[in-house]
Amino acid sequence: MPILHLAVLALLQGITEFLPISSSAHLILLPVVMDWPDQGRVLDVAVHVGTLLAVMVYAWRDIGTMLSGLFRMLKGRGSPGLRLFGQLVLATIPVVVAGYLVARYAGDALRDPRIIAWTTIGFALLLWVADRIGMTLNRIEHLGFGGAFFIGMAQVLALLPGTSRAGITMTAARFLGMERAESARFSLLLAIPAILGAGALETLSLVEAGDIALGKDAAIAVGLSFVAALIAIAVMMAWLKRASFLPFILYRLALGGGLIAWLYF
């Protein structure tokens, strides 16, 4: 694969995976707009491995807290880390079930630029409403299991390209009154099982097809997506500690509007 194609793919995935702007929409639109061939499933796995490593590095404290909670559970004791782990498991169940059904019965039918255009705009407006009316009082420590399940149910909507997994989970968290940075923090943690699950299924499919060879291109993709994702996460979290989601909302509206103009006019 040409180095420019590889670099753009990896950087785009790394930057957009955890921002509320939909990485899937950008990756679907990239070969269409640039008239490039599909990058293939091996590189898809590689860039997701890079972003997974990035979020695990950034959230190492929370991951350590959850692991400590699991060890304490073996001794019959509860802890905030165990509670957070349970919430993430509960919030992941809906998208696992829905993802299986979509993969089985819908296939690639949803990968349509027209769907992306309207979901990009519609869920941008929903995030704006949530950010306007949602209180900024609660932290992850205040989130109950019912709230975690609500965020998990919202995550199912991310199976529609253009919705943004990060965006819809942050939207749901803001409706629950979570602080902006805390809603992003929970969304980041919820990405770990989501990416692990999707990556494991894709890897298994590649193994069964005998197409698992990872070469230099995949290694470069992992490295570039890791660096890009880590920087994007740090910038987003720093921004949300002092400002709103407005820049992401405006970007989505501009992207969706441009797609509508391109598709229909």
TORKOL-4160 file (C-alpha; in steps of 0.2 Angstrom, whole numbers, padded with zeros to 4 digits, m for minus):
265
<pt num="1" X="0000" Y="0000" Z="0000"/>
<pt num="2" X="0007" Y="0018" Z="m0004"/>
<pt num="3" X="0014" Y="0026" Z="0011"/>
<pt num="4" X="0002" Y="0041" Z="0009"/>
<pt num="5" X="m0013" Y="0030" Z="0009"/>
<pt num="6" X="m0007" Y="0021" Z="0024"/>
<pt num="7" X="m0003" Y="0036" Z="0034"/>
<pt num="8" X="m0019" Y="0045" Z="0030"/>
<pt num="9" X="m0029" Y="0029" Z="0035"/>
<pt num="10" X="m0020" Y="0027" Z="0052"/>
<pt num="11" X="m0020" Y="0045" Z="0057"/>
<pt num="12" X="m0038" Y="0047" Z="0052"/>
<pt num="13" X="m0043" Y="0032" Z="0063"/>
<pt num="14" X="m0032" Y="0037" Z="0077"/>
<pt num="15" X="m0039" Y="0055" Z="0078"/>
<pt num="16" X="m0057" Y="0051" Z="0075"/>
<pt num="17" X="m0060" Y="0035" Z="0085"/>
<pt num="18" X="m0062" Y="0043" Z="0102"/>
<pt num="19" X="m0069" Y="0060" Z="0097"/>
<pt num="20" X="m0088" Y="0062" Z="0095"/>
<pt num="21" X="m0087" Y="0064" Z="0076"/>
<pt num="22" X="m0088" Y="0046" Z="0070"/>
<pt num="23" X="m0073" Y="0036" Z="0064"/>
<pt num="24" X="m0083" Y="0024" Z="0054"/>
<pt num="25" X="m0090" Y="0038" Z="0044"/>
<pt num="26" X="m0073" Y="0045" Z="0040"/>
<pt num="27" X="m0066" Y="0028" Z="0035"/>
<pt num="28" X="m0081" Y="0023" Z="0024"/>
<pt num="29" X="m0080" Y="0040" Z="0015"/>
<pt num="30" X="m0061" Y="0041" Z="0013"/>
<pt num="31" X="m0059" Y="0028" Z="m0001"/>
<pt num="32" X="m0075" Y="0036" Z="m0009"/>
<pt num="33" X="m0068" Y="0054" Z="m0009"/>
<pt num="34" X="m0050" Y="0050" Z="m0013"/>
<pt num="35" X="m0054" Y="0036" Z="m0025"/>
<pt num="36" X="m0043" Y="0024" Z="m0016"/>
<pt num="37" X="m0045" Y="0005" Z="m0015"/>
<pt num="38" X="m0052" Y="m0003" Z="0001"/>
<pt num="39" X="m0038" Y="m0005" Z="0013"/>
<pt num="40" X="m0042" Y="m0022" Z="0018"/>
<pt num="41" X="m0047" Y="m0031" Z="0034"/>
<pt num="42" X="m0029" Y="m0034" Z="0041"/>
<pt num="43" X="m0026" Y="m0015" Z="0041"/>
<pt num="44" X="m0043" Y="m0012" Z="0049"/>
<pt num="45" X="m0038" Y="m0023" Z="0063"/>
<pt num="46" X="m0020" Y="m0015" Z="0064"/>
<pt num="47" X="m0027" Y="0003" Z="0066"/>
<pt num="48" X="m0039" Y="m0003" Z="0079"/>
<pt num="49" X="m0025" Y="m0011" Z="0089"/>
<pt num="50" X="m0016" Y="0005" Z="0089"/>
<pt num="51" X="m0031" Y="0015" Z="0096"/>
<pt num="52" X="m0034" Y="0002" Z="0109"/>
<pt num="53" X="m0017" Y="0003" Z="0115"/>
<pt num="54" X="m0018" Y="0022" Z="0116"/>
<pt num="55" X="m0034" Y="0022" Z="0127"/>
<pt num="56" X="m0027" Y="0009" Z="0138"/>
<pt num="57" X="m0011" Y="0019" Z="0141"/>
<pt num="58" X="m0021" Y="0035" Z="0144"/>
<pt num="59" X="m0033" Y="0026" Z="0156"/>
<pt num="60" X="m0020" Y="0016" Z="0165"/>
<pt num="61" X="m0026" Y="0022" Z="0182"/>
<pt num="62" X="m0044" Y="0017" Z="0179"/>
<pt num="63" X="m0039" Y="0000" Z="0172"/>
<pt num="64" X="m0027" Y="m0003" Z="0187"/>
<pt num="65" X="m0042" Y="0002" Z="0199"/>
<pt num="66" X="m0053" Y="m0011" Z="0190"/>
<pt num="67" X="m0040" Y="m0025" Z="0191"/>
<pt num="68" X="m0037" Y="m0021" Z="0209"/>
<pt num="69" X="m0056" Y="m0022" Z="0212"/>
<pt num="70" X="m0057" Y="m0039" Z="0203"/>
<pt num="71" X="m0043" Y="m0046" Z="0215"/>
<pt num="72" X="m0052" Y="m0039" Z="0230"/>
<pt num="73" X="m0068" Y="m0048" Z="0224"/>
<pt num="74" X="m0058" Y="m0065" Z="0225"/>
<pt num="75" X="m0057" Y="m0061" Z="0244"/>
<pt num="76" X="m0075" Y="m0057" Z="0245"/>
<pt num="77" X="m0074" Y="m0038" Z="0246"/>
<pt num="78" X="m0082" Y="m0025" Z="0235"/>
<pt num="79" X="m0073" Y="m0009" Z="0229"/>
<pt num="80" X="m0076" Y="0006" Z="0217"/>
<pt num="81" X="m0065" Y="m0003" Z="0204"/>
<pt num="82" X="m0076" Y="m0018" Z="0204"/>
<pt num="83" X="m0092" Y="m0008" Z="0203"/>
<pt num="84" X="m0084" Y="0002" Z="0188"/>
<pt num="85" X="m0080" Y="m0015" Z="0180"/>
<pt num="86" X="m0097" Y="m0021" Z="0182"/>
<pt num="87" X="m0105" Y="m0006" Z="0175"/>
<pt num="88" X="m0094" Y="m0007" Z="0159"/>
<pt num="89" X="m0099" Y="m0026" Z="0157"/>
<pt num="90" X="m0117" Y="m0021" Z="0159"/>
<pt num="91" X="m0116" Y="m0007" Z="0147"/>
<pt num="92" X="m0107" Y="m0018" Z="0134"/>
<pt num="93" X="m0120" Y="m0031" Z="0133"/>
<pt num="94" X="m0133" Y="m0022" Z="0122"/>
<pt num="95" X="m0121" Y="m0018" Z="0108"/>
<pt num="96" X="m0114" Y="m0036" Z="0108"/>
<pt num="97" X="m0131" Y="m0043" Z="0105"/>
<pt num="98" X="m0136" Y="m0029" Z="0093"/>
<pt num="99" X="m0120" Y="m0030" Z="0084"/>
<pt num="100" X="m0122" Y="m0049" Z="0081"/>
<pt num="101" X="m0139" Y="m0046" Z="0074"/>
<pt num="102" X="m0134" Y="m0032" Z="0062"/>
<pt num="103" X="m0119" Y="m0042" Z="0056"/>
<pt num="104" X="m0130" Y="m0057" Z="0053"/>
<pt num="105" X="m0145" Y="m0049" Z="0045"/>
<pt num="106" X="m0139" Y="m0032" Z="0038"/>
<pt num="107" X="m0121" Y="m0034" Z="0033"/>
<pt num="108" X="m0115" Y="m0019" Z="0024"/>
<pt num="109" X="m0132" Y="m0012" Z="0020"/>
<pt num="110" X="m0130" Y="0002" Z="0032"/>
<pt num="111" X="m0113" Y="0008" Z="0024"/>
<pt num="112" X="m0122" Y="0021" Z="0014"/>
<pt num="113" X="m0115" Y="0039" Z="0012"/>
<pt num="114" X="m0133" Y="0045" Z="0013"/>
<pt num="115" X="m0136" Y="0037" Z="0030"/>
<pt num="116" X="m0120" Y="0044" Z="0035"/>
<pt num="117" X="m0124" Y="0062" Z="0030"/>
<pt num="118" X="m0141" Y="0062" Z="0040"/>
<pt num="119" X="m0134" Y="0053" Z="0055"/>
<pt num="120" X="m0120" Y="0065" Z="0056"/>
<pt num="121" X="m0131" Y="0080" Z="0057"/>
<pt num="122" X="m0145" Y="0072" Z="0067"/>
<pt num="123" X="m0134" Y="0065" Z="0081"/>
<pt num="124" X="m0124" Y="0082" Z="0081"/>
<pt num="125" X="m0140" Y="0091" Z="0085"/>
<pt num="126" X="m0144" Y="0078" Z="0099"/>
<pt num="127" X="m0127" Y="0081" Z="0107"/>
<pt num="128" X="m0130" Y="0099" Z="0106"/>
<pt num="129" X="m0147" Y="0097" Z="0115"/>
<pt num="130" X="m0139" Y="0086" Z="0128"/>
<pt num="131" X="m0125" Y="0098" Z="0131"/>
<pt num="132" X="m0136" Y="0112" Z="0133"/>
<pt num="133" X="m0149" Y="0105" Z="0145"/>
<pt num="134" X="m0139" Y="0092" Z="0154"/>
<pt num="135" X="m0132" Y="0097" Z="0171"/>
<pt num="136" X="m0113" Y="0096" Z="0175"/>
<pt num="137" X="m0114" Y="0089" Z="0192"/>
<pt num="138" X="m0110" Y="0070" Z="0192"/>
<pt num="139" X="m0094" Y="0060" Z="0190"/>
<pt num="140" X="m0092" Y="0042" Z="0186"/>
<pt num="141" X="m0092" Y="0038" Z="0204"/>
<pt num="142" X="m0111" Y="0045" Z="0205"/>
<pt num="143" X="m0116" Y="0034" Z="0190"/>
<pt num="144" X="m0128" Y="0020" Z="0195"/>
<pt num="145" X="m0130" Y="0003" Z="0186"/>
<pt num="146" X="m0146" Y="0010" Z="0178"/>
<pt num="147" X="m0137" Y="0024" Z="0171"/>
<pt num="148" X="m0123" Y="0013" Z="0164"/>
<pt num="149" X="m0136" Y="0002" Z="0155"/>
<pt num="150" X="m0144" Y="0018" Z="0148"/>
<pt num="151" X="m0127" Y="0023" Z="0141"/>
<pt num="152" X="m0125" Y="0005" Z="0134"/>
<pt num="153" X="m0142" Y="0005" Z="0126"/>
<pt num="154" X="m0137" Y="0022" Z="0118"/>
<pt num="155" X="m0121" Y="0014" Z="0111"/>
<pt num="156" X="m0132" Y="0002" Z="0100"/>
<pt num="157" X="m0136" Y="0017" Z="0089"/>
<pt num="158" X="m0117" Y="0018" Z="0085"/>
<pt num="159" X="m0120" Y="0003" Z="0073"/>
<pt num="160" X="m0127" Y="0016" Z="0061"/>
<pt num="161" X="m0112" Y="0024" Z="0052"/>
<pt num="162" X="m0111" Y="0042" Z="0056"/>
<pt num="163" X="m0118" Y="0041" Z="0073"/>
<pt num="164" X="m0101" Y="0040" Z="0082"/>
<pt num="165" X="m0099" Y="0028" Z="0097"/>
<pt num="166" X="m0090" Y="0041" Z="0107"/>
<pt num="167" X="m0103" Y="0054" Z="0102"/>
<pt num="168" X="m0118" Y="0044" Z="0107"/>
<pt num="169" X="m0111" Y="0038" Z="0123"/>
<pt num="170" X="m0106" Y="0055" Z="0128"/>
<pt num="171" X="m0123" Y="0062" Z="0123"/>
<pt num="172" X="m0132" Y="0049" Z="0134"/>
<pt num="173" X="m0120" Y="0053" Z="0149"/>
<pt num="174" X="m0123" Y="0072" Z="0147"/>
<pt num="175" X="m0142" Y="0068" Z="0148"/>
<pt num="176" X="m0138" Y="0060" Z="0164"/>
<pt num="177" X="m0130" Y="0076" Z="0171"/>
<pt num="178" X="m0112" Y="0070" Z="0170"/>
<pt num="179" X="m0098" Y="0082" Z="0168"/>
<pt num="180" X="m0091" Y="0084" Z="0151"/>
<pt num="181" X="m0074" Y="0077" Z="0154"/>
<pt num="182" X="m0082" Y="0063" Z="0165"/>
<pt num="183" X="m0094" Y="0058" Z="0151"/>
<pt num="184" X="m0079" Y="0057" Z="0139"/>
<pt num="185" X="m0069" Y="0047" Z="0152"/>
<pt num="186" X="m0083" Y="0034" Z="0153"/>
<pt num="187" X="m0085" Y="0034" Z="0135"/>
<pt num="188" X="m0066" Y="0030" Z="0133"/>
<pt num="189" X="m0067" Y="0016" Z="0146"/>
<pt num="190" X="m0082" Y="0009" Z="0137"/>
<pt num="191" X="m0072" Y="0009" Z="0121"/>
<pt num="192" X="m0060" Y="m0004" Z="0128"/>
<pt num="193" X="m0072" Y="m0019" Z="0128"/>
<pt num="194" X="m0080" Y="m0013" Z="0111"/>
<pt num="195" X="m0064" Y="m0012" Z="0102"/>
<pt num="196" X="m0058" Y="m0029" Z="0110"/>
<pt num="197" X="m0074" Y="m0038" Z="0105"/>
<pt num="198" X="m0074" Y="m0031" Z="0087"/>
<pt num="199" X="m0056" Y="m0034" Z="0085"/>
<pt num="200" X="m0057" Y="m0052" Z="0091"/>
<pt num="201" X="m0071" Y="m0056" Z="0080"/>
<pt num="202" X="m0062" Y="m0049" Z="0065"/>
<pt num="203" X="m0046" Y="m0057" Z="0069"/>
<pt num="204" X="m0055" Y="m0074" Z="0071"/>
<pt num="205" X="m0063" Y="m0071" Z="0054"/>
<pt num="206" X="m0045" Y="m0068" Z="0046"/>
<pt num="207" X="m0038" Y="m0083" Z="0054"/>
<pt num="208" X="m0052" Y="m0094" Z="0047"/>
<pt num="209" X="m0049" Y="m0086" Z="0030"/>
<pt num="210" X="m0030" Y="m0089" Z="0031"/>
<pt num="211" X="m0027" Y="m0070" Z="0029"/>
<pt num="212" X="m0018" Y="m0065" Z="0045"/>
<pt num="213" X="m0001" Y="m0061" Z="0039"/>
<pt num="214" X="0004" Y="m0044" Z="0047"/>
<pt num="215" X="0018" Y="m0035" Z="0038"/>
<pt num="216" X="0027" Y="m0019" Z="0038"/>
<pt num="217" X="0011" Y="m0009" Z="0033"/>
<pt num="218" X="0002" Y="m0016" Z="0048"/>
<pt num="219" X="0016" Y="m0012" Z="0060"/>
<pt num="220" X="0016" Y="0006" Z="0053"/>
<pt num="221" X="m0003" Y="0007" Z="0055"/>
<pt num="222" X="m0002" Y="0002" Z="0073"/>
<pt num="223" X="0011" Y="0015" Z="0077"/>
<pt num="224" X="0003" Y="0029" Z="0068"/>
<pt num="225" X="m0014" Y="0026" Z="0075"/>
<pt num="226" X="m0008" Y="0024" Z="0092"/>
<pt num="227" X="0001" Y="0041" Z="0092"/>
<pt num="228" X="m0013" Y="0050" Z="0084"/>
<pt num="229" X="m0026" Y="0043" Z="0096"/>
<pt num="230" X="m0016" Y="0047" Z="0111"/>
<pt num="231" X="m0014" Y="0065" Z="0106"/>
<pt num="232" X="m0032" Y="0066" Z="0101"/>
<pt num="233" X="m0038" Y="0059" Z="0118"/>
<pt num="234" X="m0026" Y="0071" Z="0128"/>
<pt num="235" X="m0032" Y="0086" Z="0118"/>
<pt num="236" X="m0051" Y="0082" Z="0119"/>
<pt num="237" X="m0050" Y="0079" Z="0138"/>
<pt num="238" X="m0040" Y="0095" Z="0141"/>
<pt num="239" X="m0053" Y="0104" Z="0131"/>
<pt num="240" X="m0069" Y="0097" Z="0139"/>
<pt num="241" X="m0062" Y="0101" Z="0156"/>
<pt num="242" X="m0064" Y="0120" Z="0152"/>
<pt num="243" X="m0076" Y="0121" Z="0137"/>
<pt num="244" X="m0091" Y="0112" Z="0128"/>
<pt num="245" X="m0094" Y="0100" Z="0114"/>
<pt num="246" X="m0098" Y="0115" Z="0102"/>
<pt num="247" X="m0082" Y="0113" Z="0090"/>
<pt num="248" X="m0086" Y="0094" Z="0088"/>
<pt num="249" X="m0105" Y="0099" Z="0084"/>
<pt num="250" X="m0100" Y="0112" Z="0072"/>
<pt num="251" X="m0088" Y="0100" Z="0063"/>
<pt num="252" X="m0102" Y="0087" Z="0062"/>
<pt num="253" X="m0114" Y="0099" Z="0055"/>
<pt num="254" X="m0102" Y="0105" Z="0042"/>
<pt num="255" X="m0097" Y="0088" Z="0037"/>
<pt num="256" X="m0115" Y="0082" Z="0036"/>
<pt num="257" X="m0120" Y="0097" Z="0026"/>
<pt num="258" X="m0106" Y="0095" Z="0014"/>
<pt num="259" X="m0111" Y="0077" Z="0011"/>
<pt num="260" X="m0129" Y="0082" Z="0008"/>
<pt num="261" X="m0123" Y="0095" Z="m0005"/>
<pt num="262" X="m0112" Y="0082" Z="m0013"/>
<pt num="263" X="m0125" Y="0068" Z="m0014"/>
<pt num="264" X="m0140" Y="0077" Z="m0019"/>
<pt num="265" X="m0135" Y="0093" Z="m0028"/>
